[in-house]
Amino acid sequence: MQGRFVGALSSTGSIYFRQAPRHNGGMDLKRFSDTFGTEEQCVEYLARSRWPHGPVCDKCGSISDAWKTAQPRTWACRACQKQFSVTAGTPMERTHLPLPTWFMAIYLIATSSKGVSAMVISRQLGISYKTAWFLCHRIRQLLADDDCTLKGIVEVDETYIGVKRRPDAKSKRDSDDDQPKGRGGTRKMMALTAVERDGKAKARKGSTHSERTIAGAVFDWLDRDTVLVTDELPAYRWIGKRFPAHLRVNHSRGEWSRRDPLAVACAHTNSVESFNATIKRAISGVWHWFSIKHADRYLRELAVRWNMRRMSRMERFDLVLGSMFARPLSWRALTA
Ligand SMILES: [Zn+2]
């Protein structure tokens, strides 16, 4: 039921696709490839997204005082007589790939709930694996975390990620029920996760479940007026004292949810556990092979996917496309 009104709930709403059914978000693959099938269609959409008030010259700053030249992607400024491109400063700037290929790759990566491998992109777009890997890498960098802090009621947890699930592992109510085993294991990586109730998520890898590691992440991510909800891990006791309220659930005693009459909120960690489950599903189902070296980028990407979960497909596409224009300078520094 909730899925049918996904588009309408979003504050950044696209006017075209509100109340779209969940199965296609108002823009399925066929319609997307028809809408953005040519270089001209893509350039026009990029120009409207980047310059909603008319083309902006990146040499002199004049607004809406330029004309489109015969050269692809290029405008000429009347004020300074120089030329500028709609893809300047973006990952699309120095690429020989056609824009429809970029658009389709962004669409596929932004709208997938778990992520897409370079192999799938290569097959879907009919490009080489090497090119697909390059595209995926660039687009994933666009899916960087925003700098927002988490507020309200925030659940914090750790989860242990292994490359492969043991075949004898039984599914339990709590997918993180294997934590004590994970803590002692050598082939598992710990990820720290924090999720606002009904809101955004953050994740990063941690080397240990020590107080210092956890406190570093928690103090970076959480607003100081947050109500903190955690399990009974001792490291949280000291951290919890820095917040106005700290609710703990005792999972080892089989306690999953508790409502105290005087407490500000119900004590449970269901939100962070469902986010942790998406991390595990993504790693076992999409990436298969998991490099701990790149773990932080994967975790950031999964947090952004979680944050976009109520947006329509086109809203996700616009968000990723828009992030290309939001940080052109940092992008240049990254590829310099
Ligand atoms: Zn100019």
Boltz pocket constraint, residues with backbone or C-beta under 6 A from the ligand:
constraints:
  - pocket:
      binder: B
      contacts: [[A, 57], [A, 58], [A, 59], [A, 60], [A, 61], [A, 62], [A, 77], [A, 78], [A, 79], [A, 80], [A, 81], [A, 82]]
      max_distance: 6.0
